[in-house]
Amino acid sequence: MAATPLDRWYLAYTKPRQETIAQDNLVRQAFDAYLPLYKKFKKTEQGPVALFEPMFPRYILFRPSKPEQSISAVRSTKGIATIVRFGFEPAQLHDDLVQRIRQIEEDRNHATLQELSNLKVGQTVRLKHNALGGVEGLIQSVSSKRVAVLLEILGRPTVVQLEHHQVDVSP
């Protein structure tokens, strides 16, 4: 393949769960490689834990770091299955689109659990707690650590403070 402009990014399809391996190997070959990640929270017994996963599983963006660098070496890079093509032409993305993806990634990665939570004030939730499992309540407030849920206990409204992983959104 011929030399390419540096304001274009190409798309590679990786082997399953080998995005990071592909990124490392592309960088070793002097390519600019970008693996967009996004932050999500996993529920654990200790509470929510932030994880970073590929925004586009099995895809990685890359571009030559020098105008004369050919992208043909990418096809045989460890972790890469193939270069994404449209017909005979490799798929290309303009740098401004990649910069917008970077901005979305940065915004999400700085977001708090509260901002990313699917728990909102006024929603009905079901408790997962052993003693109160299945009891439904109404969310009064959501913070980064706790959810205040209004329950009816013995005929009286009671607000209970719970951790995010202790409630599920009711269908």
N, C-alpha and C positions, 0 to 999 in steps of 0.2 A: 504494500500500500504506500502511497505517496505521502510526502510531508503534508501536515495539516495546520490550519490556523489555530492560534492559542486561545482564541475567544470561544471556541467550541468544545463541548464536552461530549464524550461518547458513553455508551451504556453497555455494560457487560452483564451477562447472566451468570451467576455463580453456582457452584455445586451446593447442595443443601447444607445450610448452617455453616458455610465457609466464607461468609462475607469478610470477616476480619482477616482470615488467612489470605484471601485475594487482595485485600487492601495492603497488607504488609508486603506481599510479593510485588505488587505494582509499584509501591514506593521504592523498594530495593532496585527496581529496574529504571528508576528516575522518572516515573510518571507521577503526575498529580492525581491522587486518588481521593475520592470523597464518598464516604459511607454515611448518609443521613441517618441519624438516630433520633428516637423520640422517647420521652420519659413517660413511664406509666407506673402505677402503684400496684403492687401485689399484696393481697391480704395474707397476713401470717398470724400466728398465735400471739406474737409480740406486737402486732399492729401493722399498719401499712409500711412497706419497704419500697423505695424508689428503684426502678430498674430501667435500663436503657436498651431498647431493641431497635433493629433496623426498621426505618420508616417504610422501606420498600423491600420486603424480604426477598433474597436471592438476586438483588440488583445492586450494582455499584457504578458510580460515575468515575470516569477517568479522562485525562487529556495528556498529550505530550508536554513535557516541560521545556522542550526546545523545538523550534519550527521544523528542523530537519529530522526529528525523531518519528519513526514509523510506528503505527499502532499494531502492525502484524504480529509482534512478539506477544501481545496480550492473549491471543488465542491459545498459546501453550503455557500460560502462567498458571502456577499451582493455585487451585481454588476457583478458577474461571472455567465455566462450561463452554461458553461461546460469547462472541460479540453480537449484540442485538443488531439486526439489519432490517431494512425495508427494501425488499428485492435484493439487489446486489450492493446497495449502499449502506454503510454503517449508520445506525440511528445517531442523530446529533441533537444536542440541546445548546441553546445560546447561553452565554454566561449570565445574562440578566435573570433567566429562569432559575439557574442554579443558585444565584444570590438570593432570590426570593425563597427558595427551599431552605437555604441556610438561615434566613431570618425567621421562618416558621419554626425551624428546629430550635433556634436560640430562645424564642419566646416561650415555647412549650417547656423547654428544659429549665427555665427559670420560674415556671409556674409552681404554685403551692398545691398541696393535696386538695385544699378547699376549692381552688380554681379549677382543678381537673376532675373533681369528684362528680359522680352522677347523683349524689345526694343533694337535694335542694329543699329549702324551707317550704312547708306545705305538702310535701309528698307523704304518702302513706308507706310505711315500712313494716317489715315483719322481723321480729327479734330472733336471733340465732342462739341466744343464751340458753344454757341447759334448763334452768328452772322455768324460764319464761318463753321457751321455744315456741314459735308460731303465733305469739301474741302480736297484734298489730297496733301501731301507734302513728302519730302524726309528728313529722319533724318540725321542731320549733326554731332550732338554730344549728348551724354547722360551723365548726372551727377546724383548724388543721389537726387537732388531736381528738376532739370529741364531737358527738352528735347529741343534741338535746331532743329527746323524744317525749311527747305527751302521751301518756297511757291512762287508761281508766282501770284503776286498781281498787277493788272493793267498792265500786260505785263512785269513786272520787277521782277527779283528774289529778294526775301526778306526773311531774317532769322528771325523767330519768336521764342521767348523763352516761352515754355509751361510747365505745370506740367504734371507728368506722367499720371494722371487720365484724362487729357484732350485730349488724343489721343488713338486711337485704331489701331492695326496693320491691314492694308488692306489685303483683301483676294487675 
